[in-house]
Amino acid sequence: MPGLGASFGRGGATDYQQDLANADCVVIMGSNMAEAHPVGFQWVMEAKAKGAEVIHIDPRFTRTSAVADFHVPLRAGSDIAFLGGVVNHILTNDLYFREYVVAYTNAAFLVDERFADTEDLDGLFSGYDPASGSYDTASWHYESLAPDESPGGKDKETSAPYQHGSGGPVLETGAGPIANDPTLTHPRCVFQILRRHFARYTPEKVAEICGVPVEQFQRVCDAWTSNSGRERTGALVYSVGWTQHTTGPQNIRAGAIIQLLLGNIGRPGGGLYALRGHANIQGSTDIPTLFNLLPGYLPMPDTSHEDLGHYLDSIKGHGQKGFWYCADRYVVSLLKEYWGEKATKDNDWCFDYLPRISGDHGTYRTAMDMADGKISGYLLLGQNPAVGSAHARLQRRGLANLDWLVVRDLAMIESATFWKDGPEVATGELTPETCRTEVFFFPASAHVEKSGSFTQTQRMLQWRDKAVEPRGDQRSDLWFVYHLGRMLRERLAGSTDERDRPLLDVTWDYEMEGDEPSAEDVLRRINGVDLTTGKPVNAYTELKPDGTTSCGCWIYAGVYADGVNQAARRKPHDEQGHYEPEWGWTWPANRRVLYNRASADLEGRPWSERKKLVWWDAEEEKWTGRDVPDFQPTKPPGFRPEEGAVGPDALHGDDPFIMQADGKAWLFAPGGLSDGPLPTHYEPHESPVRNALYGQQSNPVRKVYGRPDNPANPSPPAAHSEVFPFVFTAARLTEHHTAGGMSRQLPYLAELQPELFVEVSPALAAERGLTHLGWAHVVTTRAAVEARVFVTERLTPLRVGGRVVHQVWMPYHWGNTGLVTGDVVNDLIGAFVDPNVFIQESKVLTCDVRPGRRPTGPALLDYLEDYRRRACVTTEEPT
């Protein structure tokens, strides 16, 4: 996650969920944790039982709200305005943890004199190029370290900022100490820039933008700040309610700034919890399914990288501090794992075998390329884009224009049957006889039918053993991928085509258990091996850049330490100490709390006895405590490096953020994010109101994909936004899972949630003539979706900008297959994405709501066309 990576140096959650029990205050925003993460939520309830205050900030009153001490409803998409107000409250009232902020953040560093803020440029930062819709970020850097220019347009197209998820952005610091002012009074120091940037985020502005009464906002500020500092800590929890926005990473940055100002990072009961949810979402980004990453958040090379040296120069600064400076060890060890003996120093360790990013290869661009006939075939493993992806209508259009499609899943999902029973068949846009796509379905085995590890939200790897044998022709992912690779290699044997060499030379000699590769052997290779001894490495610090080690994912090095599957450990909690280090294994190095050096003061003493975690033992001359220290174990608190030191050797004894190029947490991000060094309130791409803070309405570098099959509802200052007057948001239910491919097949879950529904307030029901449990349909410029009406006070009409704004909520689990069926809610949502990770803005858009069922057949297309005509919808990319 780029917001976490740019703030702290790693893209994973800073803490683990059990530590929520040690919090004095828990703020949950952008998440319905009780419903979407019920197992982890037990630790919130334990904190509450100990006296912690639990606050839920969410557009809708949910199961989380019901057990919180108080719930704050706000307008979807206004999170940064709310959080910015909290920052302003902290700074205006001098409530920040000064010792922590001065020592452990970049608050004192001076920023280049060329930098201009949104306060100066009416919502833009310096370096904006309206022609490319991107920033040249050179002026955002520290004084004396700023380059003359930086390729902002390239970043927007390749999503380069996110590629620093586990190492922090590049920062050249070899010119000497960064100019700083520890008094925090210099007008160009980060602290003063922060103060000016958020000065206009007053309680009154928060109320005007978010619809939150001033007294409710003040209550949040008081609870959060009074439960933070030397003696107390507060935790901040979020999930996709923050990330699925065109400002998603900046939502996270805003939360990170608050937690840093209050001294809540790296400390017991503090932290920023990214609820990655169900296995194996965290693991699938660690060992990535994302187009722009290699395992361990190493950046995928792009077409500008001529060789390995050039690539390494682009991901680490020559004079920077920290462990990302050692990226050559991680990269060479990865290449040795991929290509074994074929990877040598003479051929650059087979670096040229890696593919190169040549543009936007994200999921939405891919769907558009399929629709445009640029892609012939597609493999779907564990995904159901025909229902589960935003703008599912566009996804199905792309699937229908392929030569072939392979679907691996537990059941015959909509992405496998769209050609015969999808919504476009009913409207006449698609007929089974003319659909060109040949679909191959491979039945997959479920998680209980295979062995292997999964990595859950707190970076913990846990091993699961096979419970039952798969039935019939069901096979595991490991079986499928291994045998696909084997057959392709056999097919290409003898080829002299140079492009086949990467596949023919790849190591494919896993230990076998029958006809299935050993999952433990795969984990051992991911852990890494000392090639001189054949034994597993015990930590990522043992990896070398000389080709004598291999490692499939450097942040996982240690999960097979001493030849033991550490992920399979199951020692009961009452048989071990704090933080239960022998239950599973957590990356990196089995540390539960990242940046825990910050739990101690500059001299290495805990900030308080009550909140002790790790500390410096002067007699033993090492760091010790209740968790594995996230620091060099024998480096004393007062250590100062020799002149010219780089990498880990350059870290001071009081630099807790060991992956950052300057050793500090970033209140101001001089690099790493393509849409600004500070969070800024922008309206969503589709909004019913004007931006009350700046002339710039929406994120100026968001990706819009302006094209006829991706229309957008009009928003101010454009005319006709009244055609879609309501705010729409969607989320999940406990009883159903994501796109519903598993849960809609199960009778007891189908009985618990038998039908798609739309929640509206009594006021909106009266305004639109909606009847409880009757039918209504929700309309956007892209689709109309029908559902049962649920009239409820869980949705509160909000006063925003002097007028009442209604919000509408729907779950997104239904499709046209299974025991319970319904319209596809994701058909309503467009493909408008943030510029850092290309994640869709599916948590907020505008809509209309009408009583009764939607039209059917070709009449539905005419109905939508009438809406587009009245709204004067265009497909041009707005400025």
N, C-alpha and C positions, 0 to 999 in steps of 0.2 A: 504494500500500500504506500503510495508516494507521500501521502500526508505524514505517515509515521516515519518513513525513511528520511524525508527531508528534515523532519523535526529532531529525530533522535539518532538516526543512522541505520536502523533496521526497520523492515516493513512489517514485523510481527507484533502481536500484542505485547505490551511491556510487562505484563504480569500474568499470573494464572488464576483461574476462577476461584479456587479455594481461598485465595488471599482476600477475596471480597469480604470474608467473614471478619477480617481485621480492620475494615474501614469504619470511620466515624460518620461518614456521609457517603451515600451512593447516588449519583446523578445518572439517570438512564434517559438517553435522548437519541432518537434515530433507531430505536429498538423497542419491540414488545417482548422483552426477555422472558417473562413468565410463560408466554405462549409459544414463542419460537425457539427458546432454549431452556425448556423447563428443568432439565437435569442440573444445569449450571446455576439456575435461579435459586436453588436451595441455599447457596452461600450468601445471596442477598438477604434471604429470610433469616439466616443465622446472624448476620450483621444487625438486622433490625431487632432481633431478640436480645442482642447485647446493648441496644440503645442507639444504634445508628439511625440517622434520618435518611429516608429513601424518597427521592424525588423523581417523578416521571414527567417528562416534557414531551408531548406527543399530540398530533392533531386530534386523536381519537381516544376516548376513555376505554381502556382495555383491561385484560386480566392483570397486567402489570400495574396499571393505575389503581386497581381495586385494592391492592395490598400495599401500595405506597403510602407514605404519610401525607403527601398531597400530589395532585395531578395538575399540570399546567397545559391547557390546550393552546396550540399556536397554529398559525397558517403554514401549511406544507410549503417548503421551499424558502422559508424565512429564517433558517437556523443561524446563519452567520450574523444576521442583524441581532438576534437574541444573544448569541455568544459574544459578539463584539460589545454589546452593552455590559456584559459581565466583566470583560477586560477593562472597559472604561471605568466601571465601578471600582475595580481593584486598584487601578492606577490613580484615579481621582482621590480616593480615600486612603492611599498609602497602605494598602492591605497586603501587599506582596511580601514574600519571605526574602528580605533583602540579602542576607548572607548567602542563601542558596542561589538566588538570581545572579548576583555579582560573580560568584565563584564558578558556577556550573553551566551558565548559559552565555550566549554571545551578546548579552545586553550592553556590555561596555564597549564593544567593537565599533569602530567608526566606518561608516558607509561612504562610498565614493561620492564626491561632490556633484557629479552629474545626475545622481538619482533624483527623480521627481516622483512624488506620491500621487495617489488618486485624489488627495485633497487639492493638489495643484492642477491636475489635469481632468477634473470632473469625471472621475471614475476610471481613468486609465493610468497605468504606470509609464515611466519613461521607457523609450525604446519600441513603442508600438508602431507597427507597419500596417496601415489599413489595407494595402494592396494584397498582402499575404495573410492578413488576419493573425499575425503572430508577433512575438516580442523578440527583439535583440536584447538579451539580458545583461549585456556588458556593464551597464551603469548600476546594476543591482549589487555588484560585488563590494568587498571591503576596500577601504582606502588603500591605495598603492598596489593592490592585488588585482584590480579590474583589468581585463583584456580590452583591447580596442573595440572588438566586436565579437559576437557569438551567433551561431547559426540558428536563430529562433525558428525560422520556417522549417528547417530540417527536423527540429524537435517536434513540431506539431504533426508532421506527416509520419514520423517513425515512432512516436511516443517514447522518445529517448529518456525523459525524466524518470519514468517508472523503472527504468533499468538499474536504478541505484537503490533498489529496495532493501538490500542487506549490506550496503556499504556506504551509504551517504553519497551525495553528489561530489564530483571532482572539485578540488579547490587547490590552486597553486599557492603554497605558503612558504616556498623556499627563499623568498626575498628577505626574510627576517620576521621578527615579531609583528603581529597584526596591531596596527595603531588602535589604542583603546583609552578609555577614560573611566577608571573604576569609581569615580564620583557620580557617574551617570548623568552629568550635567551638560556635556558637550552637545550642541544642537544636532550633530550628525551621528551621535551614538545610537545604537539600535533602540535603547530604552526610550530616548526622546522621540525618535521616529515612530515608535509604537504608540507613545502617548498622543502624539498629534494625529496619527492615523485613525485612532478609535475615539477621538474627542467628540465627534458628532453623534456617536452611538449612545445617546442619552436615554434614560428611562422613557421619556416621552416619545422619542423616535422608535424605540422598541415597541411601545404600545401601538403607535401608528402603523408600523410595518407588519408586526407579528399578530396583532390583535390581542395581545396579552396585557391585561390591566397593570398599571404601574405597581400597585401593591403586591400583586402576585410575583411580578418580576423581582421586586425588592426582597421578597421572602426567599426566593432562590438564591440571590446574591448573599444574603445574610447567612443562610444555612451553609452554603459552599465555603465562604471565607472563614466563618467561625469554626469550621471543622477541618481546617488546614493550618499548616505552619509547623513549628518545631515539635509541638506535643501531639498534634492530631493530623490525620490524613483523610482525604476524600478520594473516592474512585469515580471514574467517568466511563460509562458503558455505552457503546454504540454498535450498530450493525448496518444493514443495507439501507435503512432509513436515512442514513447520512451519505452513503457512497453512491447511490443511484440518482445522481444529480449532475448537471453540467458544471457544478462547483463542488463535486464530491470530495476530492482531496483537500480542498480549502476548508470544508466543514471540519475535517479531521484536524487540520492545522489550527483552526480556531480553538478547538478543544485542547490541543496540545499546548497552546500558548497559555491558556488558563491554568492548566495543571503544572506547567513550569513556573509561572509566576507565584503559585501557591506552594511550590516545593513538594509536589505530589508524585513525582516520577522517580522510580528506583527505590521506593520506600514501602514498608508493609502497609497494606490497606489503601495504597494509592494506585497510581497507574492509569493507563488508557487502554481499555479492553476492547479490542476489535473482535466481535463475536463472529468468527468465521463459520460457525455453525457445524453442520453435519459432516461427518467423515465422508469424503476426504478433501474438503475444500482447501484447508491450509496446505495439505500435502500436495495438492495439484497445482499450487503456485510455488511451493518450495522446489518441487521437481516438475517443471512447469508444463502446463498445457497452453500457456500463453505464447503468442507468436514472437514476442520481443525479448524473451528471457531464455537463458540456459539455466541448468540446475544451480541452486544456491543464489539466485538473483544475479548471476553473471549476465551482463548484457549480451544479447545476440549481436554478432557483427553485422554491419551494414555495408553498403557498396563502397563507402569511402575508405574502408580498412584494407590497405594493400597487403599487410602481413601481420603476424602476431605482435611484433614490436609496436607497430602503428596502433593496433587495437588496444594494447595495454596502455599506451600513452594517452588514449582517449578516455580511459576509465579510472585512472589514478594520477594524481598530481605528483610531480617529481619531488616536491619538498613537503608533501603533506604528512600529517600525523596518522596514527591509527592502523588498524589491521587491514583496511582495504588497500593499503599500500602493498600488501603481500598478495595481491590478486594474481600475480604470475604463478604462484604456487598452486592456487586453486584451479586456474585455467589449464596449466600443463598437466596436472594430475587428472583433470576431467578428460583431456584429450587422450591421455594414456589409458584411461578406463574405456573410452570409446574404441580406440584403434590399436591398443596393445603394442606389440613389437613393431607394427607398421609405423607407429608414431616415433620419430627420431628427431634429434636436434637438427639434422641436416635438412629435413623436410618441414621444419617449423612445427614439429609435433602434429602434423596433418591438419594444421589450422585451416588450410584452404579447403578441406573437406566440409567444413561447416557452411551451411547456407547463409546467404546475406539478405538482410532486410532491404527492400528496394522501394518501400512505400508503406501505406496503410494496409496491413494484412489482418485487421481485426474482424470480428465476427459479422459486423454489419456491412462493412465493405465487401466481405466475402459473399454475403447473401446478395448484395447488389451485383457483384460480378457474376454470380450464378444466373441471376435474372437477365443480365445482359449477354449471356452466352459465352462468357470468358472462361468458365470452369466446366470441365467435362464430367468429373466424378467427385464423390464426397463420401467420407466415412463418418458416421455418427456413432460414437461410443458413449453411452450414458447421458445423452442429451436428447431433448425433445423440442427443438426450436419451433415446430409447427404449433405448439401451445405455449411453451415456456419462455420463449424469447420475446423481447419487445418488438413491436411491429410484426407480429406473427404472420400477418397477412403477406407482408413482403417476404418473410422467410419461406412460406409455402410457395410463393411465386418463383422463388429461386430454386427450390427443390424440384419444381415441376419443369424446369428447363435444363436438367442434367441428362447426360447419357446413362449414367448409372449411379445408384445410391446404395450404400451398405449401412444397415441399421443393426446394431447389437443392443439388445435390451431384454428385460425380464418378460415383457408382454408386448403384444402387437400395438404399439403406441401410434399416435396420430401422425408422426413423422414417417411412419412406414405405410400408412393407409390413406394419406391425404389425396392420392390420385383417384380414389374411388368414393370417398365419403367426406372429403373436406368441405368447408363452407363454400368454396368456389364452384363446386359441382352443383350445389343448390341454386346459385345465381346464374349458372350457365357460362361462367368464365373458364371452366375447365371441364372436360369430359374424359372419362376413363379411356375411351377409344383413341383420343388424340394426344393424351399425355405421353411425352416422349421418354420419360424416366423409367428405367428398369430397376426395380427395387429388389435387393437381396436382404433377407432377414436372417440373422444369426441369433439363436437364443442364448442369453447370457446367464451365468450362475450368480446367485445372490451372495451377499457378504458372509452369510453363515455357511456357504457351500465352498469356501476356499480359505486357505491360510494366507496371512500376510499382515503387514503393518498398515496403520492409518495414522494420520497426524491431525489432531483436532485443534480447536480454536486457540489453546494456550501453548501451541508449539510442541505438544507432547506426542511422541510416538508410542503407540500401544499395539501390541501384537495380538492378533486374534487367531485362534486355531480353528480348523475346519470342524464344524459341528455335525453336518450331514453331507452325504454325497449328492452332487447335483443329479437331476433326473434327465433321462433321455439324452438329447443332443446338447444340453446346456454345457457351456465351457466358461472358464474364467478369462478375464482380460489378459492375464499373463500367458495362458495357453494360446489365445488367439494371436496376440502380437508376436510371440515367439515363433509359432508355426508360419505365420504370414511372412516374417523375416526369413525363415528357413527356406520357404518355397520360392521366394523372390531371389534369394541368393543361388538356389539351385537352377532357377530359370536363366539367371545371368552368367552362370559359370562359363568361363571361356571367353567372355566378352572382352574386347580390346577398347571399347569406348571409355574414354577418360571419365565421363560423368558417372559411370557405374562403379568406379573404384571405391568411393566412400562406403557403399553398401557391401561390396565384396570383401573389403578389408576390415569391416567392423568386427569386433570380438563378439562371438555368438556361441560360446562354449560353456554355458551354464550347467551346473550339476542338475541331473534329471531325477525326478521321482515318478517313475513310469513314463508317460508321455508328456508330463508337465514339468517345466523348470522349477527348481527348488526356490521357493520364495525367500528362504533364509539365505541362500547363496546370493540372490539378488540384493538383499539387504546388506550382506557382508561387502559386496562390491560397491554399493552406494556409500557405505562407511569409509572405504578406502583400504588399500593394502600397501605395505612396504614391499616393493618388488625385489628387494635384495634378500629378504627373509621369507617372504610369502605369508607373513603374519598381518592381521588387521592393524591399522594405525589406531592409536588411542585418543587422538585429538587432532583438530585441524592445524594446530601449531606444529605437528609432525610432518605435514605435507611439504614437499620440496619442488623447486622449479627445474630440477635437473633430469627429470624423467625416471627417478628411482621410486616414485610413489604414484599410485593411481587412486582416484576417488570419484565416485559418481555424483556426489553432492557434498561440497566441503562443509556446509553448516551441519550436516548429519554425521560428520566424523566423530566417532566416540560411541555411536549407538551399538557398535559391535566390538567395543573395547575388550581387550584380553581374550578375544575369540568367543565372547559370551553375548548372546542376544539380549541387550539391555532393555529393549522395548518389551520383552516378555516378563520382566520382573513384576511380582505381585505380592510383595511383602505387606502385610496388613499395617494400617496407619498406626495402630497402637503398639507396634513393635519397632518403630523408628521415630526419629526426631522430627523437628519442625520441617515443613515443606516436603516431607515424605520423598526423599530423593531416590528411594528404591522401588517406586511404583512407576513403571514405564521409564521413559527417557525423554528429556526435553532439550531441543536445540536452543542455543549452542552450548555444548559442554555440560549439559544437564543443569543449566541455570534456570531456576523458576522465575526469578525477578530480574529482568534486564536492567542494566545501568545501576546496579545496587551499590556501587561505590558512592553514589549520591545519597545513600541512607546515612552516611557518616559525614562529619564536618571536615574542614580543610586539614585538621590534625589527625583525622582518621577515627575520631570518637563519634559514637551514635549521637544524632541530634537530641535524642532523649532516650532514657532508659525504656520508656513505654514503647517506643517505636524503633528499637534496635533491630538490625538485620545482619550487616557485616561490619567489621571494624578491624583496625590495625592492632595486632598483638606485638608490642614492642619487644617482649622477651623472646618470642618465637621468630620475630622479624618476618612476619607474613600476615596477609589478610585472612581472617577467619570469620566464623559466625554461623548463622542458621541456614544460609544458602551458599551455593558455590559462588565465590566472588566473581563478579563480571569485571575483572580487572587482572592485571599481571600480579600474581600472588605474592611476589617478594619485593615489589616496588613500593618504597615507603611513601607516606603522604607528602613529605616535603621534597620529594625528588625533583631535580631540574636536570634536563638532558644537556649533554655537551653540544656546543655549537655545531651545526650541520647535521645533527641527528635527524633521521627520517623514520617513518613507519611507526611500529610499536615503541621503538627506542625513543622516539620524540615525544611520547605522551608524558605529561607532567604527572606528578603524584596526586594531583587534584583535577584530572581530566576524566570524568566518569564515562563520557560518551565515546567509547573507544573505537567506534566505527566511523565517527565523523572526522573530516579532514583537519579540523581544528580542535578536536577533543571536547567541544562544547555542544550543548543542545541549542537548537536554533529557534529563537523567538522570531527572528527575521531570516528568511531563507535566501541567501545570495545566489543560490543555484538549485537546480533539481526540479523545479516546477515551472511549467510553461505559461501559467496564467497569473503569476505575481508572487512577490516575496512575502506578501502579507494577505490574509483573508480579507475579502471585500464583499459587501452585500451586492449581489446582482439578482435581479428577478429571474425566475425560471424562463426557459425558452418560450413556454406558453404560460402567460400570467394574465389575470384580469385587471391588474393595477400597474401604474407607473412606478418606476424606481423613485422612492422618496428621498434618497440620499445623493444620487448622482444623475447627470444627464445620460450616462452610459446605462442602458436598460438592462442588458444581459451580459453574461461573460463574453468579452469581446473575442476570445480565441477558441470558443467552443466550436465543435465540428457539427455542421448542420446537414450536410449531404442534400443540398437542394436539388430535387429531381421530381418528376411527376408522380412517381409512386411513393414519395415520402413527403406529403403535404403537411403543413403546420397550421394550427389554428392561429388567427391573428391575435397579437398582443399590443398594448399601447407601446409606442405612440401611433401604431398603425390603426386604421379605422376598423369598425365592425367587430371589435372584440366582444361586444354584447351578445353576439350570436352564440357564443360559448361562455356563459357568465359564471359558471361554477368551477371550483377547484376540485380536481379528482386525485385520489391517491389509492394505492392498492397495497395489500400485504398478505400474509399467509395465516393459516389456521393450524392449530395443533393437530387436528384430526386428519389433515391432508398434507401431503409432502410435495412441495414445489409444483411441477406441472401435473401432478396427480397420476402419473403413469403406474405407480405402485399402489397408492392409497385408494384410487377409484375402482380398483379390482377386488377390494376386500369388503365383504358384506357388512362387518360391524362398523367399519369407518364410514362406508357409504350411508349406513343408517344414521350415524351421528350427525353427518352433514350431507343431507340428501340432495340439496339443490343450490344452485348459484343464487346469491342474493346481493342486494345493494342496500347499504345503510344510508339513511337520510335523517335529518333532524325533523322534529314535528313542524317547525316553521317552514322548512323547505317543502315538506309533504303538503302543507296547506297551500303554499304558493303555487305548486305545480299540480295539485289535485291527485296526489299519490295516496293509495290505500294500503294500510299495513297488510302484508302477505298477498297483496294483489300483484299485478304485473306492471313493470316499467321498463323502459329501455334508455340506456346511456349512449350519447352520441358524441363523436368527435369527427373531424374532417376525414378520418381514415376508416371509421367503422361505426356500426351501431350494435350494441350488445344488450340482450334482454335478460331480466332476472326478476326474482321475487323481491318485493319491497320489504325492508325491515325499518320501520319508523322507530327511532331510538334517540334518547338524550345523550348517548355516547358521543354524538357529534354536536358541537356547540357552534351556532352562528357567531362569527367574529366581526367586530367593528374594525375595519382596515381602511385607513385613509379617508375617514369620515363617512364610510358607507358599510353596510352589512355584506359580508362575504360568506356564502354557504360552501361547505365542503361535502364531498361524496366519497364513500369508501366501498371497495369491493375486494373480495379474495380472488386469487388468480389460478385456482387449481383445476378448473373444469375444462373439458374438451369433449369431442364427439365420440370417444370410445370409453368402455368401462361399464360398471354397473349403474353409475349415475353420470349423466351427461349434461352439458350446457354449453353456452356460447364461450368463445375464447376472449377473456378479458384483455389479454395482451394485444388483441387486434386494435384496441383503442389507442395504443401508445405508439408514438413515432420514434424514429431512430435519430435522436439528437444527443450527442455524447460530449463528455468532458474531454479536454485536450491532452490530459496526462495519461489516462489509462483506457480511454475510449469506452467507458461504461455509460450505459444509456440513462437518460433522465426518465425513469419509469415511476418515481415516487411522487411526481407532481406534474400535472398538465391541466388543461381546461376542458370543460365538457358542457353539454346540455343534458337535461333529464326530462323525459316525457312519460306520461302514463300510458299503459297499454303495452302490447307486444310490438316488436319492430316489424316492419314489412318483411316479406319473404320473397325468394326468387329474384328475378330481374328488377322487381319493384324496389328492392333494397338499394340497388345501384342508383336508381333514379332519386330515391330519397336522400342519399348521401350527396349526390350531385347538386340537389337543391340547397342543401346546407352550404356546400362550397360556394355556390353562386351567391347566396345571400351574404356570406362572409367575405366575398371577393378574395378567396384563397389563391395565392400564387405559390410557385415552387422555387422562386428565386431566393438565393441565400441573402438574408438581410444584412445590413451594415450595422 
